[in-house]
Amino acid sequence: MRFIDNGRVVLSQILQQCFRSAESVSIAVAFIRKSGLRILREDIDLLMGKGGDMRVLVGKDFGFTEPDALRTLESHGADVRVFVGDRIFHPKCYIFAGPQGTTVISGSSNISSSGLTRGVEWNVKLEESDGDLSQFTRAFEALWASPETVQLSPALLDEMEALCRETVGAVSQRKMAQRMDLSPKTLTFEFTVNASFLRYSPRPLTVPAKHNATIRATVGEPSMEAEIICPKGEVVPGKLHYGVAVWGPFYMIKRIARRSQADPLGRLARGQRLTVEMWLDRRPVRVRLLAR
């Protein structure tokens, strides 16, 4: 069993690992926000691209589920159903089936930026070695086949649109929805100057993978311009680069090398420890390197 609280262990990272090894995914959550779906979009595409299947069961209580998020899921090949019974629909469960067996993640996180990356959440990841997981799959199958759940339809989407508008109209609920979609605008992490950083003129600095989901939700995937503030205050042009390697997607900060421009980053010493601050709401993205 693994405990996931979006502190040292971030749920979006664990979900990404599970999507990669899964052939089938079944999800039951109380609500889905576009902010959370943006974080999982690439993982869903990877699953569907290798011939996998995905079923999503979601609630419509309180108008927090965004219909556009459900349309996006369908357009990416997921089978979506909505719980319309009189009872409150409140599960948060992610079931992954693949060659290595079944993995279940269950706890408090819905599909929102906050739930997947930065909110205070308590989830557990269970493998078959932790016990009998069939109770989760049986419960999901029972709900999936229940008359209380219905296939997504234009009429149902219209109804959910109306509920969403009511949520936006109610001040307290609107503020809650905004908090669920909120991504942090500033990231901080530690970096030790290494041989690759000094060998290559762009001074590549890879952002820790635990921040990938936050950057993706706030900035997106395409590479974009960055402004790098060096430890002694010099400012050099750079870019925040998005790429995909054999181990998965990554973000990297790079200096834009120009012959006529000095390279203060090249004067840093190997082994020197830096604190890196990133302002994701700035354009260009601002990166500040602080000597420790």
Buried (B, 14 or more C-beta within 10 A) or exposed (E): EEEBBBEEBBBBBBBBBBBBBBEBBBBBBBBBBBBBBBBBBBBBEBBBEEEBBBBBBBBBBBBBBBBBBBEBBEEBBBBBBBBBEEEEBBBBBBBBBBEEEBBBBBBBBBBBBBBBBBBEBEBEBBBEEEEEBEEBBEBBEEBBEEEBBBEBEEEBBEBBBEBBEEBEEBEEBEEEBEEBBBBBEEBEBEBEBEEEBBEEBBBBBBBEBBBBBBBBBBBEBEBBEBBBBBBEEBEBBBBBBBEEEEEBBBBBBBBBBEEEEEBBBEEBEEEBEBBBBBBBEEEBBBBBBEEE
